[in-house]
Amino acid sequence: MTAKQTYRIAAIPADGVGLEVVEAGRAVLDALAAASENRFAFEWQDFPWGSDFYAQHGKMMDEDGLEQLKEFDAIYFGAVGWPTVPDHVSLWGLRLRICQNFDQWANVRPVEFLPGIQSPLRKADDTDLNWVVVRENSEGEYAGLGGRNLSARGDGGEVAIQSALFTEVGCERIMRFAFDLARTRTVKKVSSVTKSNAQQYGMVLWDDVFKKVALDYPDVQTESVLVDAMAAKFVLHPEDLSVVVASNLNADILSDLGSALAGSLGLAASANLNPERRFPSMFEPVHGSAPDIAGKGICNPVGAIGSAALMLEHFGLLDEAKAVQRAIEDTTGNGIRTADVGGNATTAEVTAAIIESLAN
Ligand SMILES: NC(=O)c1ccc[n+]([C@@H]2O[C@H](COP(=O)([O-])OP(=O)(O)OC[C@H]3O[C@@H](n4cnc5c(N)ncnc54)[C@H](O)[C@@H]3O)[C@@H](O)[C@H]2O)c1
């Protein structure tokens, strides 16, 4: 019998633990589909792109890779980067190529504190902590503008320029996204991360747009915090946070801090969204390829499985997304955890426990 709704997903595990966590997330989604009594199904296509592909073909993905991906309902991504390929080549050749060309301008990174997982924050023991980092994902410090050795000065005299790009349109759309998200949350507040004291052009434009957009959301509290102070606030007053909107680089750094505070980088999920749905959106854990533990079967699959839950939400399968989140909480709460969060379970054991919890 054909399923009522089939979602076509492009799987790009890419490198290192990316392969292990994508396998885990797929197993969870396939288990959900199998239990859905043909309401929905997932049709997967694998893409072998990544650093091995680069070794064979001299490029990170097929030349017409974006054309191939265009028709999918979503992309499920692992992690890219391996010591054999310079990181800027692997990142720009695959992940950023997809994010930027598919205008996935909103990168949503929830910071979730899970039961059974010890946080380095003392406060996490008795405070309900939960916030979302909204990362501007199309411009800012990752615009790729600049050059090296502009004046050909030779050895020891090289010059490099790396410029950040801030556009009013780019700032406004991510801020509206953050405010709209805040309206769906219990605490309706947006904290904007800035550095306008030092960066008097781009970040002052960022601040101006934030003030302008805030006028349209009088029901949402706001604050504007310098990035250095925000790093301290993540540690000292995280209970004040609900939605944190930040530029590409600032949000990247802060969300790693957030996931470390929640217990491990391996826990953090993310969605790279093209909110207009002109292109497929991409779902991936926040972490990288973790070469130090890759291939051992011990990496934490929770970030990737949480990203699969964000993909379900994107498809409108809201109950299923909640069920996956609950199954993750049951599993960590029952002490089934990988080594990065103090347990001794394998990737496969955590995944199996999540699937079992879904069935109950
Ligand atoms: N989105 C991406 O594809 C992405 C993001 C970050 C880094 N990278 C790339 O990954 C490579 C390694 O980078 P890195 O070491 O700076 O960052 P990383 O996230 O790969 O690893 C940092 C630390 O976190 C641990 N860790 C990461 N994921 C884990 C998981 N699922 N379970 C348990 N522990 C986990 C690692 O073991 C390591 O100690 C580099 O090539 C980098 O460019 C890719």
The ligand as an SDF file (V2000), in Angstrom:
LIG
                    3D

 44 48  0  0  0  0  0  0  0  0999 V2000
   28.3920   21.4990   10.6290 N   0  0  0  0  0  0  0  0  0  0  0  0
   29.5520   20.9400   10.3510 C   0  0  0  0  0  0  0  0  0  0  0  0
   29.6280   20.1670    9.4080 O   0  0  0  0  0  0  0  0  0  0  0  0
   30.7320   21.2200   11.2350 C   0  0  0  0  0  0  0  0  0  0  0  0
   30.6140   21.9150   12.4380 C   0  0  0  0  0  0  0  0  0  0  0  0
   31.7490   22.0650   13.2450 C   0  0  0  0  0  0  0  0  0  0  0  0
   32.9700   21.5430   12.8360 C   0  0  0  0  0  0  0  0  0  0  0  0
   33.0510   20.9000   11.6360 N   0  0  0  0  0  0  0  0  0  0  0  0
   34.2940   20.2280   11.1940 C   0  0  0  0  0  0  0  0  0  0  0  0
   34.4700   19.0390   11.9860 O   0  0  0  0  0  0  0  0  0  0  0  0
   35.8710   18.7840   12.1450 C   0  0  0  0  0  0  0  0  0  0  0  0
   36.1960   18.6400   13.6270 C   0  0  0  0  0  0  0  0  0  0  0  0
   35.9690   19.9010   14.2520 O   0  0  0  0  0  0  0  0  0  0  0  0
   36.0300   20.1600   15.8110 P   0  0  0  0  0  0  0  0  0  0  0  0
   36.8590   19.0800   16.4390 O   0  0  0  0  0  0  0  0  0  0  0  0
   36.3680   21.5590   15.9850 O   0  0  0  0  0  0  0  0  0  0  0  0
   34.5110   20.0330   16.3020 O   0  0  0  0  0  0  0  0  0  0  0  0
   33.6390   18.7370   16.6240 P   0  0  0  0  0  0  0  0  0  0  0  0
   32.2660   19.2190   16.8960 O   0  0  0  0  0  0  0  0  0  0  0  0
   33.7740   17.7350   15.5480 O   0  0  0  0  0  0  0  0  0  0  0  0
   34.2730   18.1330   17.9620 O   0  0  0  0  0  0  0  0  0  0  0  0
   34.4960   18.9090   19.1330 C   0  0  0  0  0  0  0  0  0  0  0  0
   34.4960   17.9900   20.3680 C   0  0  0  0  0  0  0  0  0  0  0  0
   33.1500   17.5350   20.5890 O   0  0  0  0  0  0  0  0  0  0  0  0
   33.0750   16.1360   20.5650 C   0  0  0  0  0  0  0  0  0  0  0  0
   31.8660   15.7250   19.8470 N   0  0  0  0  0  0  0  0  0  0  0  0
   31.3830   16.2660   18.7100 C   0  0  0  0  0  0  0  0  0  0  0  0
   30.2820   15.6120   18.3100 N   0  0  0  0  0  0  0  0  0  0  0  0
   30.0620   14.6500   19.2240 C   0  0  0  0  0  0  0  0  0  0  0  0
   29.0790   13.6360   19.3590 C   0  0  0  0  0  0  0  0  0  0  0  0
   28.0720   13.4850   18.4840 N   0  0  0  0  0  0  0  0  0  0  0  0
   29.1600   12.8130   20.4180 N   0  0  0  0  0  0  0  0  0  0  0  0
   30.1430   12.9420   21.3340 C   0  0  0  0  0  0  0  0  0  0  0  0
   31.1110   13.8700   21.2630 N   0  0  0  0  0  0  0  0  0  0  0  0
   31.0600   14.7230   20.2040 C   0  0  0  0  0  0  0  0  0  0  0  0
   34.3200   15.6670   19.8040 C   0  0  0  0  0  0  0  0  0  0  0  0
   34.6830   14.3540   20.1730 O   0  0  0  0  0  0  0  0  0  0  0  0
   35.3270   16.7350   20.1670 C   0  0  0  0  0  0  0  0  0  0  0  0
   35.9520   16.3990   21.3700 O   0  0  0  0  0  0  0  0  0  0  0  0
   36.6030   19.9430   11.4750 C   0  0  0  0  0  0  0  0  0  0  0  0
   36.9650   19.5130   10.1810 O   0  0  0  0  0  0  0  0  0  0  0  0
   35.5560   21.0420   11.3950 C   0  0  0  0  0  0  0  0  0  0  0  0
   35.7490   21.9340   10.3310 O   0  0  0  0  0  0  0  0  0  0  0  0
   31.9640   20.7040   10.8490 C   0  0  0  0  0  0  0  0  0  0  0  0
  1  2  1  0
  2  3  2  0
  2  4  1  0
  4  5  1  0
  4 44  2  0
  5  6  2  0
  6  7  1  0
  7  8  2  0
  8  9  1  0
  8 44  1  0
  9 10  1  0
  9 42  1  0
 10 11  1  0
 11 12  1  0
 11 40  1  0
 12 13  1  0
 13 14  1  0
 14 15  2  0
 14 16  1  0
 14 17  1  0
 17 18  1  0
 18 19  2  0
 18 20  1  0
 18 21  1  0
 21 22  1  0
 22 23  1  0
 23 24  1  0
 23 38  1  0
 24 25  1  0
 25 26  1  0
 25 36  1  0
 26 27  1  0
 26 35  1  0
 27 28  2  0
 28 29  1  0
 29 30  1  0
 29 35  2  0
 30 31  1  0
 30 32  2  0
 32 33  1  0
 33 34  2  0
 34 35  1  0
 36 37  1  0
 36 38  1  0
 38 39  1  0
 40 41  1  0
 40 42  1  0
 42 43  1  0
M  CHG  2   8   1  16  -1
M  END
$$$$
